[in-house]
Amino acid sequence: MNSLVIKDHSISGNLPEGITFSDQTLKIAKNKYFEDPIKITLKDDNNESLEIIVGESSEVKIILEIASADFEKNVYDLKLTAKQNSKVKYLLVCDLASKDAILNHYFTAERDANMDLIGGFVSNVITAKMNAKLIGEGANVNLRAVGISSKDNKQTIDIEIVHAAPNSTGMMHNIAIANANGKVVLNGVEKILKGMKNANAYQSLKGIIASDEAIIEVNPILLIDEYDVKAGHGATIGKLDENSLYYLMSRGLDKKVAERLMINGFLNPIISEIDDEPLRERFVELVNQRL
């Protein structure tokens, strides 16, 4: 794995061939294939911006870790662009201690670009936006987000996919998990603009309540201004299945361990994407601490 650290607008680590960094912009040249993931860490850089541009016909997996123990206000502005015919797998892990964090993340998919996007939020108090815009015909975006809140945590996560090209596909599958008096507000918005024929849109939002004091809000919204499209959505909020819990407890697990096992099962598609072992272990530990 290639590991890079960005701090004070400077980058440390060896840039792989075909990647350049200047003016807070990381550029990946066209026609490049990276077998190993590229991990980027924004380390204690509050009020930070970063733009990533993946060149035409390139293929890459990027892991972006944002971590800060600062309790003051944090503001992050991030952009990721997939140029024509590129393939991008992207994982964001956001662990901010701030009591007032703001994260704005914008994604752009050009013609025939494929973007598989994951956002994992284990911050204290954050308002986050993940906005993906499909501007090229044949663009395909699969966006997954998960927010886990526990004692005194509040996370508001807005997920939006905008179809601004015909024959585009946008899928979102989002999960909110709340324990103790934690709160997660999960808004899923998918827009199909007028004239964007044969667009395909689907979204699902799932809320898992692990405490009587926890609060989860899920709001699925479809805004469609074209007739010749496919679109659908689903949303559920509830506690863990009692029959499944009973089964696990009948095999010798106590209730808390059984609940953690089930929730980690829901999160496994995200956890399994974290190739960096220390980051994966820390993410799992943060999740389990909140449960």
N, C-alpha and C positions, 0 to 999 in steps of 0.2 A: 504494500500500500504506500502511496505517496502522501506524505503528511506536510501540510503547510500551516503556519501560524501567522495571523495578521494582527498586529498590535501597533497603535500609534501611527497608522497609515503606512506601516512598513511590513514587509513580508519576510519571513525566515523559513528556511527549508529549501531544498533543491527543486527548482522548477523543472518538471519533465520537458523533454523536447516537444515543441509544438505549443507550449503555453507561455504566455507573457503576462506581466502585471505592471500596470502604471495607472496613476490617477484613480485609484480605487476600482480599477476595472481589470478583471481576469479574462483574458481572451484565449480561446482554444482554436487553433488553426483548422482549416477545412481538411477533409479527407484523412482525419486521424482516428485511430482506434486505440483505446486504452484498455488493456486487459485488467489492470489493477485499479481499484477505486482511488479517487483523489479525495483526501480528507482535508477540509479547511476549518480552522478554528479561529473564530473572532474572540480574542481573549481579553476580557475586561476592557473592551473598547466601547464605552457607552456613546450614544449619539453618533453612531457609525453608519456608513453607507458602503455598499458593495454591489458591483454589477458583474455578472458572469455572462459571457457570450460564447456559445458553442457553435463553431463554424459549420459550414455546409458539409453534409455527408459525413460528419464525425460521429463517433459513438463513445460515450463516457458515462461512468457512474460517479456522482459527487456526493460526499457527506459533508454537510455544513453544521458545525457545532457552535452554538452561541451560548456562552456561559459567563455569568458575572455574579459575584457575591455582594455587589453594591446595592444598598437599599434606596439610593436616590433614584430620581427619574431616569429611565433608559429610553432612548429612541433609536430604532433601527430602520433603515430604508434599504431594501434589497431588491435586485432585479435579476432575472434569469431569462435569457433569450435563446431559443433553439432555432438555428437557421434551417434553411430548406433541406429536407431529407435527413436531418440529424436524428439521433436517438439518444435520449438523456434519461438516466435514472437518477433521482435526486432525493436525498433524505435530509430533512432539517430537524435537529434536536435542539430545543430551546429551553434552557434551564436558567431562569433569571430570578434572583432574590428580591428584586425591586418591588416596592409597594405601588409603583406607578410606571409600568413598562408599556411601550407602544412599539409594535412591529408591523411594518407595511411591506408586503412581499408581492411583487408583480412578476408574472410569467408571461412570455409571449411565444407562441408556436407558429412558425411560418409554414409554407406549403410542404405537405407530406412529412412534417416533423412529428416525432413521437416522444411524448414526455410522460414519464411515470413518476409522480410527485407524492412525497410523504412528508407530513408535518407532525412531529411529536412535541407536545407542549406539557411541561412539568414546571411551569413558572408559578410565582406566588400570586401577583395581581398583574394581569396583562390584558391589553386590548390588541388583538392580532388580526391581520387581514392577509388572506392568500387569494390573489386575484389572477386568474389565468385567462388570457385572451387568445383565441384561435383566429389568426388573421390570414392564414393561407389555406387554400382548398386541400382537403385530405389530411389536415392536421388532426392529431389524436392526443387527447390529454386524459390521463387517469389520475385523479387527485384523491388522496386519503389523508385524513387528519384525525388526531386523537388528542383530547385534553383531559388531564387527570388532576382533580383538585381535592384537597383535604382541608385540614383545620385552617380557617381564616383565608383560604385561597379563593380568588375569583378570577376566572378566565373567560373572556368574551372573544370568540373566534368566528370571524366572518369568512366564509368560503364562497368564492364566486367564480363561475366559468361563463365567459361571454363568447358566443358563436358569432364571429364577424366574417365568416367565410362559409360558402356552401360545402356540402359533403364533408363536414367536420364532425368529430365525435368527442364528446366530453362526458366523463363518468366521475362521480364523486361518491365516496363511502366514508362517512365520518362517525366517530365514536366519542361520546362524552361519559366520563366516569367521575362520580363525586362521592366522597366519604366525609364523615364528621359533619361540620357545618360548611363544607366547601360548596362552591357554586360554579357551574359551567353553563354559559350561554353559547349555543352552537347554531349559527345561521347559515343555511345553505341556499344560495341563489344561483340559478342557471338562466341565462338570457339567450334567446335566439332572435337575432335581429331580422328585420324585414328583408326578404330576398335571399336569405340563407337556406336555400332548398336542400333537402336530404340531410339536414343536420340531425344528429342523434344525441339525445341528452337523457341522462338518468342520474338520480341522486338518492342516497339512503342516509338517514341519520338515526343513530341508535344511542339512547341514554341509559346508563346503568347506575342505579341508586344503591349505594352500599350503607346508607345510614338514614334514620328517620329525619334527621336535621338537614340532610343534603338537599340541594336544589339543582335541578337541571331543566333548561329550556332548550327545545330544539324547534327550529322554524324552517321548514322546507318551502322554498318559493320558486315557482317556474314563471318566467316572463317570456311569452312567445308571441312574436309578431309576424309569423309565417305559418302557412297551412301545411305545406308538404314537408313534414318533419316527423320524427319519432321522439316522444318525451314521456317521462314518468318519474314518480318519486314515491318514497315511503319513509315513515318516521315512527319510531316506537320509544317509549320510556317505561322503565319498570325495574323491579328488583331481579336478582338472579333467580333462575328457575329452582323452585323449592325441591322438586323431585330429584334434580341432578345433585343439589346440595345434600339431600338425604342419602343418596346413593354413595357419594364420596365419604360422608360421615359414617356410614355403615361399614366402610372399609377401614375405619380407624383414624380418619382425619378429624381434627376439631373444626369448628365452623369457620374460624378465621382462615385457617390454612386451606380449607376447601374453597372459600371465596377467592382467595388469592390465586389458587390453581385455575379456577374457571376464568377469572379476568385475564390472567396471563395467557390463557388460551385464545381469548379474543384478540389480544395484542400481538400474538406471535407473528402474524404476517408483517408487522412493522419491526418487531424486535429482530426477526431473522434477517432483515435487510442491513443491519448494523454490522458491517464487516470488521470494524475496529473493536477488538475484544474488550479493552478497558472501558471504552465508551458504552458498549453494550451492557457490561456488568454494572456500570454506574447508572445507566438508564433503568435497568431492571430493579436495582436497589432503590432508586427514587420512586418508582412506581409502587413497589411493595411497602415502602415507608408510608405512602399516602393511603394504603389500604389497611 
